Each structure stands twice: as C-alpha cells, then as structure tokens.
C-alpha cells in the first residue's frame, strides 16, 4: 500500500528507516527525492 | 542582535517532529524547538512555557491546524502561529488567514522549506516582540489590535 510522503505530501512514498536525534523511526513514508535530501542533510549533521 | 526563539512544533507524526526540530535548529542556532503530538495541549503550554511561536501541521486526527489556530487566537490575538503543511491550494491559504494564522509555509520536496520556515519564524517573532515593546511603552491605542485586524472568531 502506498502512502503520501510525510515530508512533502507526494503520493508515491516508499517506507524507509530513519534515525533522527538518536531516535530510530521505522518505515517512514517518504518519496525518493525527500529521502535522498534528508539522508544527505542528516549525514552532514 | 536577535534574541533566542523557542518554537512549539505540533505534528502527530513522530518522524516529522524530530526532522523539523533537527533541521530548524541546524538552519538557525537561535531557534530551539519543543515538540508536541497533542494539539489540545498547546494553549496550556503557551501559557505555562516560554514559547515564542507555534508551528503546526494542518492535518491531525483530533484537532486540525486551523482549529488549533482559532483556539490559540481566542486568548492570544498576536501570538505567532505558522501553519506548516503539505496541503496545497489557495483555499487552504485563505482558510489559514481567516483562522488568524500569522503565516503559511508549504512543505516542498527536499529540505529547503525548513530554511524558509526558520526565516518566517524569525520574522513573525520579531514583529510580535516589536508590538510588545510598543504596548509596554504605551504607544499603542488601548483597543489593540484594531477590530478589523482580528480574525473572525474574535468578533
């Protein structure tokens, strides 16, 4: 089942695991572009 | 010099709460973010905590961002309130302004909208603080804000 991207609202989200502020968030619905941008920003933090 | 700004960010999604806090504080180190999942607690938190601005999602299960804005406006006509949503369309913007939102920021693909959000938060809080200084100096009319600048819910 597809979800909307929680970051931008795009309808083609897939589920990714994210670690933000030392918290693991499992299966966060994100579109591919948002996931790439967020992963890059988090890697630089 | 800018004073530090404390933001209360309201969103029912835990990942977005953490991402918003992380990116806002990274973009502008004068901003610190407190997160809230339950919008019904926001009016109480504004009264009890040193919060300078509310940033709220629109779509939330119990109380949406517009309803929350109206609830805040009931007691805080000038409190900075920014609607931060991926919902698009002029109707949403118009509804946000009618509800008394200070600003509306649309979430976009990527992370650039967090920089825009930080800038708008700083602008809204600076404006509120300027009004506060004028009020303290007795430089504003007793009936302030003027009726025509209040939202419909204040009538």
Backbone of each chain as ProteinMPNN parsed JSONL, in Angstrom:
{"seq_chain_A": "XXXXXXXXXXXXXXXXXXXXXXXXXXXXXXXXXXXXXXXXXXXXX", "coords_chain_A": {"N_chain_A": [[0.833, -1.189, 0.0], [0.588, 2.183, -0.899], [1.751, 5.248, 0.526], [1.357, 8.757, 1.344], [4.12, 10.977, 1.08], [5.62, 11.937, 4.083], [7.082, 14.189, 4.344], [6.713, 15.922, 2.143], [4.266, 15.419, 1.026], [3.876, 14.126, -1.37], [2.427, 11.58, -3.455], [3.725, 9.179, -3.94], [5.107, 7.589, -2.021], [7.637, 5.604, -0.433], [8.639, 3.232, 2.088], [10.982, 3.997, 4.576], [13.647, 3.425, 6.874], [14.654, 5.631, 9.419], [17.076, 7.408, 11.314], [16.89, 9.867, 13.603], [18.033, 12.41, 15.627], [19.044, 10.587, 17.465], [16.971, 8.828, 17.632], [15.275, 6.021, 16.495], [13.296, 5.742, 13.703], [10.968, 3.762, 12.281], [10.098, 2.6, 9.056], [9.251, 5.013, 7.665], [7.127, 6.908, 5.68], [8.29, 8.171, 2.714], [8.985, 10.092, -0.208], [11.176, 9.351, -2.966], [12.908, 11.476, -3.605], [12.752, 13.189, -1.368], [13.681, 11.445, 0.613], [16.332, 11.088, -0.215], [17.332, 13.729, -0.006], [16.945, 14.265, 2.719], [18.467, 12.242, 3.912], [21.0, 13.018, 3.067], [21.285, 15.52, 4.329], [21.126, 14.74, 7.015], [23.384, 13.17, 7.193], [25.356, 15.058, 7.036], [25.044, 16.403, 9.374]], "CA_chain_A": [[0.0, 0.0, 0.0], [1.376, 3.409, -0.981], [1.374, 6.347, 1.402], [1.902, 10.054, 0.974], [5.386, 11.344, 1.719], [5.338, 12.764, 5.261], [7.849, 15.438, 4.261], [6.231, 16.857, 1.111], [2.903, 15.094, 0.642], [3.806, 13.435, -2.668], [1.677, 10.329, -3.275], [4.465, 7.977, -4.329], [6.094, 7.334, -0.968], [8.039, 4.261, -0.006], [8.942, 3.27, 3.525], [12.41, 3.976, 4.89], [14.024, 3.577, 8.286], [15.443, 6.848, 9.629], [17.495, 7.721, 12.684], [16.95, 11.321, 13.756], [18.215, 12.8, 17.034], [19.259, 9.341, 18.218], [15.734, 8.046, 17.71], [15.014, 5.228, 15.291], [11.927, 5.789, 13.189], [10.852, 2.66, 11.326], [9.142, 2.633, 7.952], [8.721, 6.368, 7.484], [6.773, 7.101, 4.262], [8.979, 9.303, 2.073], [9.257, 9.928, -1.632], [12.596, 9.088, -3.201], [13.669, 12.731, -3.559], [12.849, 13.653, 0.026], [14.562, 10.54, 1.349], [17.723, 11.391, -0.579], [17.706, 15.033, 0.55], [17.006, 14.15, 4.181], [19.617, 11.405, 4.257], [22.203, 13.828, 2.854], [21.364, 16.524, 5.403], [21.411, 14.071, 8.292], [24.771, 12.695, 7.148], [26.224, 16.22, 7.256], [24.805, 16.996, 10.709]], "C_chain_A": [[0.876, 1.251, 0.0], [0.831, 4.462, -0.028], [1.857, 7.638, 0.784], [3.213, 10.273, 1.724], [5.09, 12.268, 2.905], [6.073, 14.096, 5.205], [7.263, 16.438, 3.268], [4.81, 16.568, 0.645], [2.766, 14.388, -0.696], [3.192, 12.043, -2.482], [2.488, 9.049, -3.485], [5.505, 7.566, -3.285], [6.399, 5.851, -0.814], [8.46, 4.371, 1.457], [10.447, 3.09, 3.756], [12.587, 4.036, 6.411], [14.937, 4.782, 8.414], [15.875, 6.919, 11.084], [17.695, 9.227, 12.765], [17.037, 11.619, 15.249], [18.294, 11.561, 17.929], [17.978, 8.531, 18.418], [15.526, 7.315, 16.386], [13.54, 5.328, 14.918], [11.836, 4.745, 12.074], [9.788, 2.958, 10.288], [8.443, 3.987, 7.825], [8.377, 6.55, 6.003], [7.428, 8.368, 3.698], [9.063, 9.037, 0.575], [10.779, 9.807, -1.804], [13.442, 10.36, -3.068], [13.826, 13.243, -2.133], [13.778, 12.748, 0.828], [16.019, 10.856, 1.053], [18.184, 12.695, 0.056], [17.86, 14.959, 2.071], [18.226, 13.332, 4.607], [20.916, 12.193, 4.103], [22.377, 14.848, 3.974], [21.733, 15.868, 6.741], [22.852, 13.572, 8.331], [25.748, 13.825, 7.42], [26.115, 16.764, 8.67], [25.828, 16.501, 11.728]], "O_chain_A": [[1.8, 1.365, 0.806], [-0.375, 4.56, 0.198], [2.647, 7.641, -0.16], [3.386, 9.813, 2.853], [4.388, 13.268, 2.751], [5.731, 15.028, 5.932], [7.302, 17.646, 3.5], [4.212, 17.384, -0.057], [1.651, 14.081, -1.117], [3.419, 11.4, -1.457], [1.988, 7.953, -3.234], [6.641, 7.238, -3.626], [5.554, 4.983, -1.03], [8.616, 5.47, 1.99], [11.083, 2.181, 3.222], [11.775, 4.624, 7.125], [15.873, 4.951, 7.633], [15.125, 6.534, 11.981], [18.555, 9.791, 12.089], [16.22, 11.142, 16.037], [17.692, 11.506, 19.001], [17.92, 7.652, 19.278], [15.592, 7.908, 15.309], [12.658, 5.033, 15.724], [12.532, 4.833, 11.063], [8.723, 3.493, 10.596], [7.217, 4.084, 7.873], [9.245, 6.367, 5.149], [7.153, 9.48, 4.146], [9.195, 7.891, 0.146], [11.551, 10.123, -0.898], [14.535, 10.338, -2.503], [14.908, 13.679, -1.739], [14.573, 13.231, 1.634], [16.848, 10.888, 1.963], [19.289, 12.772, 0.593], [18.796, 15.525, 2.635], [18.928, 13.695, 5.551], [21.829, 12.052, 4.917], [23.475, 15.022, 4.503], [22.555, 16.391, 7.494], [23.472, 13.554, 9.394], [26.83, 13.603, 7.963], [26.99, 17.503, 9.121], [25.778, 16.894, 12.894]]}, "seq_chain_B": "XXXXXXXXXXXXXXXXXXXXXXXXXXXXXXXXXXXXXXXXXXXXXXXXXXXXXXXXXXXXXXXXXXXXXXXXXXXXXXXXXXXXXXXXXXXXXXXXXXXXXXXXXXXXXXXXXXXXXXXXXXXXXXXXXXXXXXXXXXXXXXXXXXXXXXXXXXX", "coords_chain_B": {"N_chain_B": [[21.14, 42.462, 17.453], [19.742, 39.226, 17.557], [17.315, 37.845, 19.718], [17.103, 34.687, 21.385], [14.873, 32.147, 20.149], [12.076, 30.274, 20.987], [10.383, 27.58, 19.745], [7.257, 25.981, 19.484], [6.504, 23.061, 18.13], [3.975, 21.36, 16.427], [2.831, 18.266, 15.612], [1.435, 15.229, 14.515], [3.003, 13.183, 13.65], [5.753, 11.317, 14.57], [8.296, 11.124, 13.327], [8.404, 13.37, 11.663], [8.254, 15.342, 13.586], [10.775, 15.056, 14.83], [12.478, 15.464, 12.62], [11.828, 18.103, 11.867], [12.56, 19.553, 14.145], [15.308, 18.977, 14.189], [16.219, 20.07, 11.695], [15.386, 22.787, 11.783], [16.818, 23.737, 14.013], [19.359, 23.321, 13.102], [19.524, 24.971, 10.861], [19.192, 27.52, 11.974], [20.759, 28.659, 14.681], [19.734, 30.155, 16.718], [17.257, 29.302, 17.209], [15.286, 27.157, 19.165], [13.604, 24.076, 19.522], [10.612, 22.787, 20.757], [8.65, 19.895, 20.945], [5.375, 18.679, 20.142], [2.811, 16.29, 20.247], [0.11, 16.296, 20.698], [-2.349, 18.424, 19.865], [-4.282, 19.605, 21.485], [-3.144, 20.352, 23.86], [-1.74, 22.632, 23.434], [-2.655, 25.43, 23.835], [-2.506, 25.569, 26.659], [0.208, 25.022, 27.078], [1.373, 27.257, 25.895], [0.693, 29.218, 27.717], [2.022, 28.318, 29.955], [4.703, 27.913, 29.4], [7.85, 29.269, 28.176], [7.282, 29.968, 25.32], [7.713, 31.151, 21.998], [6.606, 30.973, 19.473], [4.213, 29.156, 17.591], [4.341, 26.362, 15.515], [2.469, 24.574, 13.307], [1.213, 21.525, 12.008], [-1.266, 20.826, 9.475], [-3.188, 18.709, 8.927], [-4.336, 16.74, 11.392], [-5.327, 14.146, 13.663], [-7.169, 14.605, 15.897], [-7.565, 17.36, 16.308], [-7.475, 19.809, 13.955], [-5.0, 21.878, 12.206], [-6.094, 24.404, 11.663], [-8.24, 24.588, 13.436], [-6.792, 24.489, 15.781], [-5.365, 26.88, 15.525], [-7.44, 28.767, 15.742], [-8.177, 28.236, 18.379], [-5.897, 29.056, 19.766], [-5.861, 31.756, 19.045], [-8.067, 32.717, 20.433], [-7.303, 33.543, 22.979], [-4.889, 34.731, 22.526], [-4.313, 37.048, 20.559], [-2.182, 38.069, 19.017], [-0.223, 36.173, 18.917], [2.514, 34.537, 17.435], [1.789, 32.303, 14.888], [2.3, 29.681, 12.818], [1.254, 27.956, 10.034], [2.173, 24.864, 8.83], [2.408, 22.913, 6.231], [1.772, 20.218, 3.896], [-0.422, 20.369, 2.397], [-1.972, 21.631, -0.436], [-3.067, 24.546, -2.298], [-5.17, 27.392, -2.926], [-7.388, 27.66, -1.321], [-6.694, 26.564, 1.128], [-4.744, 28.347, 2.007], [-6.285, 30.652, 2.176], [-8.108, 29.832, 4.133], [-6.361, 29.502, 6.263], [-5.496, 32.127, 6.73], [-7.944, 33.287, 7.347], [-8.455, 31.974, 9.718], [-6.685, 33.205, 11.301], [-3.972, 32.735, 11.163], [-0.514, 33.56, 11.352], [1.272, 33.088, 9.339], [1.836, 31.002, 6.461], [3.374, 28.125, 5.46], [4.356, 26.105, 2.863], [5.089, 22.704, 2.618], [7.718, 21.362, 0.76], [9.279, 19.304, -1.79], [12.263, 17.801, -0.69], [14.539, 19.609, 1.463], [14.623, 22.338, 1.648], [12.5, 23.916, 2.455], [12.607, 24.075, 5.187], [14.487, 25.992, 5.776], [13.202, 28.277, 4.797], [11.025, 28.217, 6.551], [12.32, 28.688, 9.009], [13.217, 31.323, 8.596], [10.783, 32.7, 8.351], [9.658, 32.245, 10.837], [11.435, 33.681, 12.462], [10.941, 36.262, 11.508], [8.198, 36.58, 12.188], [8.272, 36.373, 14.988], [9.963, 38.489, 15.647], [8.382, 40.635, 14.851], [6.22, 40.337, 16.61], [7.513, 40.783, 19.036], [8.256, 43.427, 18.715], [5.76, 44.672, 18.683], [5.027, 44.078, 21.293], [6.905, 45.635, 22.709], [6.055, 48.175, 22.007], [3.516, 48.13, 23.157], [4.207, 47.948, 25.862], [5.389, 50.394, 26.175], [3.274, 52.011, 26.065], [2.504, 52.977, 23.622], [0.598, 52.189, 21.878], [-2.853, 52.254, 20.857], [-5.507, 51.893, 23.341], [-7.447, 49.989, 22.612], [-6.286, 47.539, 21.184], [-5.309, 44.69, 19.329], [-6.656, 46.501, 16.465], [-10.122, 46.106, 15.656], [-10.654, 45.357, 12.995], [-8.37, 44.012, 12.272], [-8.4, 41.696, 13.626], [-9.125, 38.136, 13.765], [-12.043, 36.459, 12.39], [-13.127, 34.925, 14.418], [-12.754, 36.377, 16.68], [-14.735, 38.208, 16.758]], "CA_chain_B": [[21.241, 41.068, 17.89], [18.497, 38.512, 17.714], [17.129, 37.03, 20.913], [16.773, 33.301, 21.075], [13.46, 31.886, 19.858], [11.608, 28.927, 21.313], [9.263, 27.188, 18.884], [6.497, 24.781, 19.825], [6.11, 22.424, 16.87], [2.873, 20.428, 16.67], [2.61, 17.338, 14.491], [1.133, 13.903, 15.052], [3.971, 12.203, 13.135], [6.981, 11.446, 15.368], [9.477, 11.344, 12.478], [8.388, 14.765, 11.232], [8.613, 16.161, 14.754], [12.231, 15.032, 15.011], [13.129, 16.09, 11.459], [11.616, 19.553, 11.915], [13.42, 20.075, 15.211], [16.703, 18.852, 13.752], [16.563, 20.986, 10.604], [15.242, 24.186, 12.226], [17.92, 24.095, 14.91], [20.587, 23.334, 12.301], [19.482, 26.146, 9.981], [19.298, 28.762, 12.751], [21.086, 28.224, 16.044], [18.995, 30.929, 17.725], [15.961, 28.64, 17.366], [15.201, 25.853, 19.824], [12.293, 23.509, 19.203], [9.927, 21.836, 21.62], [7.718, 19.162, 20.076], [4.109, 18.277, 20.775], [1.975, 15.446, 19.393], [-1.312, 16.511, 21.002], [-2.634, 19.857, 19.711], [-5.179, 20.146, 22.519], [-2.349, 20.851, 24.991], [-0.948, 23.804, 23.022], [-2.99, 26.671, 24.544], [-1.971, 25.487, 28.021], [1.671, 25.12, 27.033], [1.731, 28.65, 25.6], [0.563, 29.979, 28.965], [2.888, 27.806, 31.022], [6.109, 27.782, 28.998], [8.363, 30.428, 27.43], [7.214, 29.669, 23.887], [7.593, 32.38, 21.202], [5.919, 30.758, 18.197], [3.684, 27.809, 17.335], [4.351, 25.869, 14.137], [1.544, 23.448, 13.36], [0.735, 20.784, 10.847], [-2.686, 21.066, 9.218], [-3.994, 17.501, 9.129], [-4.055, 15.956, 12.592], [-6.557, 13.376, 13.873], [-8.135, 15.094, 16.882], [-7.79, 18.795, 16.176], [-6.601, 20.174, 12.843], [-4.204, 23.078, 12.419], [-6.945, 25.598, 11.655], [-8.952, 24.604, 14.726], [-5.802, 24.864, 16.802], [-5.094, 28.314, 15.363], [-8.563, 29.504, 16.332], [-8.111, 28.057, 19.838], [-4.816, 29.931, 20.252], [-6.28, 33.148, 18.821], [-9.097, 33.114, 21.397], [-6.663, 34.242, 24.105], [-3.601, 35.313, 22.129], [-4.571, 37.56, 19.205], [-0.977, 38.39, 18.254], [0.809, 35.155, 19.091], [2.949, 33.99, 16.136], [1.275, 30.958, 14.604], [2.629, 29.362, 11.426], [0.725, 26.682, 9.538], [3.259, 24.238, 8.076], [1.647, 21.779, 5.705], [1.951, 19.817, 2.501], [-1.704, 20.561, 1.705], [-1.82, 22.699, -1.41], [-4.268, 25.183, -2.821], [-5.481, 28.724, -2.407], [-8.409, 27.561, -0.276], [-6.019, 26.326, 2.405], [-4.113, 29.616, 2.402], [-7.361, 31.56, 2.578], [-8.636, 29.342, 5.413], [-5.349, 29.778, 7.296], [-5.546, 33.559, 7.05], [-9.225, 33.527, 8.023], [-8.356, 31.453, 11.083], [-5.796, 34.094, 12.046], [-2.565, 32.317, 11.114], [0.455, 34.601, 11.019], [1.92, 32.751, 8.072], [1.556, 29.668, 5.917], [4.53, 27.615, 4.719], [4.042, 24.831, 2.225], [6.19, 21.74, 2.571], [8.11, 21.044, -0.613], [10.211, 18.19, -1.908], [13.608, 18.134, -0.225], [14.64, 20.171, 2.817], [14.784, 23.801, 1.601], [11.408, 24.616, 3.129], [12.938, 24.298, 6.596], [15.171, 27.293, 5.826], [12.137, 29.278, 4.672], [10.265, 28.216, 7.798], [13.122, 29.368, 10.046], [13.2, 32.767, 8.314], [9.441, 33.247, 8.638], [9.501, 32.221, 12.305], [12.203, 34.82, 12.984], [10.202, 37.477, 11.142], [6.953, 36.662, 12.967], [8.589, 36.609, 16.403], [10.497, 39.86, 15.735], [7.237, 41.543, 14.754], [5.467, 40.232, 17.865], [8.288, 41.429, 20.101], [8.175, 44.876, 18.484], [4.43, 45.084, 19.166], [5.085, 44.01, 22.746], [7.644, 46.803, 23.217], [5.171, 49.336, 21.836], [2.471, 48.028, 24.171], [4.798, 48.271, 27.168], [5.688, 51.835, 26.201], [2.013, 52.737, 25.977], [2.485, 53.654, 22.33], [-0.496, 51.68, 21.051], [-4.172, 52.596, 21.4], [-5.98, 50.909, 24.315], [-8.141, 48.899, 21.927], [-5.36, 46.997, 20.211], [-5.3, 45.098, 17.93], [-7.923, 47.02, 15.959], [-11.1, 45.062, 15.375], [-10.581, 44.874, 11.616], [-7.203, 43.158, 12.106], [-8.607, 40.431, 14.325], [-9.779, 37.111, 12.951], [-13.492, 36.418, 12.538], [-13.512, 34.283, 15.67], [-12.678, 37.344, 17.773], [-15.903, 39.092, 16.728]], "C_chain_B": [[19.854, 40.448, 18.017], [18.48, 37.784, 19.058], [16.854, 35.602, 20.477], [15.259, 33.129, 20.941], [13.139, 30.443, 20.224], [10.327, 28.645, 20.523], [8.577, 25.964, 19.469], [5.968, 24.199, 18.519], [5.097, 21.313, 17.145], [2.661, 19.56, 15.434], [2.366, 15.958, 15.092], [2.13, 12.844, 14.591], [5.307, 12.363, 13.868], [8.236, 11.703, 14.521], [9.55, 12.8, 12.019], [8.696, 15.705, 12.399], [10.133, 16.207, 14.916], [12.952, 15.705, 13.842], [12.999, 17.609, 11.514], [12.498, 20.186, 12.993], [14.883, 20.067, 14.767], [17.053, 19.913, 12.714], [16.417, 22.448, 11.023], [16.423, 24.602, 13.095], [19.257, 24.103, 14.18], [20.656, 24.595, 11.447], [19.749, 27.429, 10.755], [19.552, 28.404, 14.212], [20.477, 29.121, 17.114], [17.624, 30.302, 18.001], [16.131, 27.337, 18.148], [13.756, 25.367, 19.699], [11.833, 22.566, 20.305], [8.847, 21.178, 20.776], [6.493, 18.717, 20.852], [3.29, 17.451, 19.784], [0.493, 15.766, 19.539], [-1.658, 18.001, 20.918], [-3.499, 20.446, 20.82], [-4.411, 20.726, 23.706], [-1.688, 22.199, 24.692], [-1.353, 25.093, 23.744], [-2.442, 26.695, 25.98], [-0.459, 25.647, 28.028], [2.123, 26.536, 26.741], [1.693, 29.49, 26.878], [1.623, 29.584, 29.988], [4.374, 27.829, 30.682], [6.55, 29.009, 28.206], [8.435, 30.166, 25.927], [6.989, 30.972, 23.124], [6.747, 32.212, 19.95], [5.404, 29.324, 18.14], [3.794, 27.529, 15.841], [3.516, 24.604, 14.131], [1.287, 22.836, 11.993], [-0.754, 21.112, 10.654], [-3.513, 19.842, 9.576], [-3.513, 16.72, 10.35], [-5.371, 15.319, 13.024], [-7.586, 14.023, 14.796], [-8.545, 16.537, 16.638], [-6.899, 19.242, 15.019], [-5.931, 21.532, 13.093], [-5.02, 24.362, 12.438], [-7.722, 25.716, 12.958], [-8.01, 24.999, 15.858], [-5.502, 26.357, 16.738], [-6.211, 29.141, 16.0], [-8.545, 29.405, 17.864], [-7.033, 28.959, 20.444], [-5.244, 31.391, 20.163], [-7.306, 33.64, 19.855], [-8.504, 33.914, 22.547], [-5.391, 34.973, 23.728], [-3.703, 35.878, 20.71], [-3.324, 37.84, 18.379], [0.087, 37.312, 18.34], [1.212, 34.572, 17.733], [2.52, 32.537, 15.945], [1.49, 30.685, 13.118], [2.058, 27.994, 11.077], [1.75, 26.102, 8.565], [2.717, 22.926, 7.518], [2.013, 21.458, 4.259], [0.653, 19.977, 1.71], [-1.596, 21.799, 0.815], [-3.158, 23.342, -1.761], [-4.562, 26.502, -2.145], [-6.505, 28.66, -1.279], [-7.778, 27.352, 1.1], [-5.379, 27.61, 2.913], [-5.178, 30.576, 2.922], [-7.936, 31.138, 3.943], [-7.662, 29.634, 6.55], [-5.39, 31.247, 7.706], [-6.836, 33.906, 7.782], [-9.186, 33.061, 9.478], [-7.428, 32.313, 11.945], [-4.342, 33.665, 12.048], [-1.677, 33.496, 10.728], [1.051, 34.353, 9.647], [1.566, 31.318, 7.698], [2.784, 29.253, 5.118], [4.166, 26.248, 4.163], [5.28, 23.939, 2.209], [6.451, 21.353, 1.117], [9.007, 19.808, -0.607], [11.606, 18.641, -1.477], [13.57, 18.746, 1.161], [14.722, 21.695, 2.823], [13.681, 24.54, 2.351], [11.668, 24.824, 4.614], [13.696, 25.627, 6.771], [14.151, 28.424, 5.723], [11.334, 29.364, 5.97], [11.027, 28.952, 8.903], [13.098, 30.88, 9.846], [11.855, 33.385, 8.682], [9.158, 33.24, 10.14], [10.208, 33.434, 12.906], [11.478, 36.131, 12.705], [8.96, 37.651, 12.024], [7.237, 36.991, 14.432], [9.151, 38.029, 16.589], [9.358, 40.877, 15.711], [6.434, 41.531, 16.058], [6.198, 40.942, 18.997], [8.254, 42.946, 19.954], [6.827, 45.415, 18.97], [4.408, 45.08, 20.692], [5.804, 45.213, 23.348], [6.796, 48.064, 23.106], [4.055, 49.319, 22.875], [3.005, 48.429, 25.545], [5.072, 49.762, 27.305], [4.414, 52.675, 26.142], [1.85, 53.466, 24.659], [1.407, 53.14, 21.392], [-1.827, 52.101, 21.668], [-4.649, 51.516, 22.362], [-6.701, 49.727, 23.678], [-7.237, 48.36, 20.83], [-5.268, 45.496, 20.389], [-6.658, 45.653, 17.49], [-8.837, 45.878, 15.524], [-10.945, 44.49, 13.97], [-9.361, 43.987, 11.367], [-7.346, 41.826, 12.824], [-9.265, 39.41, 13.398], [-11.277, 37.123, 13.235], [-13.919, 35.841, 13.874], [-13.442, 35.237, 16.842], [-13.897, 38.244, 17.824], [-16.977, 38.609, 17.679]], "O_chain_B": [[18.921, 41.072, 18.522], [19.474, 37.193, 19.48], [16.429, 35.346, 19.351], [14.477, 33.867, 21.54], [13.841, 29.514, 19.823], [9.337, 29.37, 20.623], [9.24, 25.02, 19.899], [5.088, 24.778, 17.882], [5.326, 20.44, 17.983], [2.352, 20.06, 14.352], [3.016, 15.571, 16.063], [2.105, 11.719, 15.09], [5.927, 13.424, 13.798], [9.137, 12.421, 14.954], [10.628, 13.393, 11.99], [9.329, 16.744, 12.213], [10.707, 17.278, 15.117], [13.924, 16.433, 14.047], [13.963, 18.323, 11.236], [13.107, 21.232, 12.77], [15.601, 21.049, 14.956], [18.077, 20.586, 12.84], [17.251, 23.273, 10.649], [16.965, 25.695, 12.93], [20.184, 24.805, 14.584], [21.714, 25.212, 11.323], [20.441, 28.322, 10.267], [18.66, 27.905, 14.898], [20.679, 28.877, 18.303], [16.917, 30.722, 18.916], [16.999, 26.521, 17.838], [12.813, 26.157, 19.764], [12.564, 21.67, 20.728], [8.197, 21.848, 19.973], [6.558, 18.421, 22.045], [3.096, 17.85, 18.636], [-0.29, 15.537, 18.617], [-1.296, 18.764, 21.814], [-3.455, 21.651, 21.069], [-4.966, 21.509, 24.477], [-1.14, 22.836, 25.592], [-0.472, 25.802, 24.232], [-1.972, 27.731, 26.45], [0.092, 26.332, 28.89], [3.141, 26.983, 27.271], [2.541, 30.356, 27.094], [2.066, 30.408, 30.787], [5.214, 27.771, 31.58], [5.717, 29.71, 27.63], [9.517, 30.145, 25.341], [6.181, 31.805, 23.536], [6.225, 33.192, 19.419], [6.076, 28.394, 18.586], [3.395, 28.345, 15.01], [3.812, 23.661, 14.865], [1.165, 23.526, 10.981], [-1.41, 21.613, 11.567], [-4.416, 19.908, 10.41], [-2.436, 16.124, 10.345], [-6.433, 15.891, 12.78], [-8.778, 13.986, 14.492], [-9.719, 16.891, 16.747], [-5.682, 19.072, 15.089], [-6.25, 22.234, 14.053], [-4.676, 25.306, 13.149], [-7.849, 26.804, 13.519], [-8.381, 25.742, 16.768], [-5.397, 27.021, 17.769], [-5.944, 30.107, 16.715], [-8.859, 30.372, 18.557], [-7.234, 29.551, 21.505], [-5.018, 32.169, 21.09], [-7.399, 34.839, 20.117], [-9.127, 34.857, 23.037], [-4.864, 35.753, 24.522], [-3.228, 35.252, 19.762], [-3.398, 37.848, 17.151], [1.206, 37.524, 17.872], [0.348, 34.157, 16.96], [2.853, 31.665, 16.747], [0.93, 31.373, 12.265], [2.345, 27.0, 11.745], [2.147, 26.757, 7.601], [2.583, 21.944, 8.247], [2.494, 22.309, 3.512], [0.627, 19.75, 0.5], [-1.183, 22.87, 1.261], [-4.224, 22.765, -1.551], [-4.255, 26.712, -0.972], [-6.497, 29.504, -0.382], [-8.254, 27.884, 2.104], [-5.459, 27.927, 4.099], [-5.007, 31.223, 3.955], [-8.214, 31.982, 4.795], [-8.074, 29.97, 7.66], [-5.326, 31.569, 8.893], [-6.835, 34.709, 8.715], [-9.8, 33.67, 10.354], [-7.391, 32.167, 13.166], [-3.552, 34.169, 12.845], [-2.041, 34.319, 9.888], [1.305, 35.288, 8.888], [1.067, 30.541, 8.512], [3.189, 29.958, 4.194], [3.728, 25.357, 4.891], [6.371, 24.369, 1.834], [5.529, 21.059, 0.357], [9.433, 19.336, 0.446], [12.067, 19.72, -1.85], [12.676, 18.444, 1.952], [14.875, 22.294, 3.887], [13.89, 25.655, 2.828], [11.02, 25.662, 5.241], [13.556, 26.297, 7.794], [14.222, 29.405, 6.463], [11.005, 30.457, 6.43], [10.445, 29.745, 9.643], [12.975, 31.635, 10.811], [11.803, 34.471, 9.258], [8.49, 34.138, 10.65], [9.65, 34.129, 13.754], [11.413, 37.007, 13.567], [8.705, 38.739, 12.54], [6.528, 37.79, 15.044], [8.845, 38.69, 17.581], [9.371, 41.855, 16.458], [6.02, 42.581, 16.55], [5.579, 41.62, 19.817], [8.226, 43.67, 20.95], [6.759, 46.477, 19.589], [3.835, 45.977, 21.31], [5.375, 45.752, 24.369], [6.814, 48.916, 23.995], [3.687, 50.363, 23.414], [2.348, 49.152, 26.294], [4.998, 50.324, 28.398], [4.473, 53.904, 26.167], [1.135, 54.466, 24.585], [1.301, 53.59, 20.251], [-1.912, 52.284, 22.882], [-4.257, 50.356, 22.234], [-6.582, 48.595, 24.149], [-7.415, 48.7, 19.66], [-5.154, 45.044, 21.528], [-7.687, 45.316, 18.074], [-8.376, 44.825, 15.082], [-11.085, 43.284, 13.769], [-9.313, 43.281, 10.36], [-6.517, 40.931, 12.657], [-9.876, 39.764, 12.39], [-11.725, 37.729, 14.208], [-14.959, 36.223, 14.41], [-14.008, 34.954, 17.899], [-14.096, 38.967, 18.8], [-18.033, 39.232, 17.785]]}, "name": "protein", "num_of_chains": 2, "seq": "XXXXXXXXXXXXXXXXXXXXXXXXXXXXXXXXXXXXXXXXXXXXXXXXXXXXXXXXXXXXXXXXXXXXXXXXXXXXXXXXXXXXXXXXXXXXXXXXXXXXXXXXXXXXXXXXXXXXXXXXXXXXXXXXXXXXXXXXXXXXXXXXXXXXXXXXXXXXXXXXXXXXXXXXXXXXXXXXXXXXXXXXXXXXXXXXXXXXXXXX"}
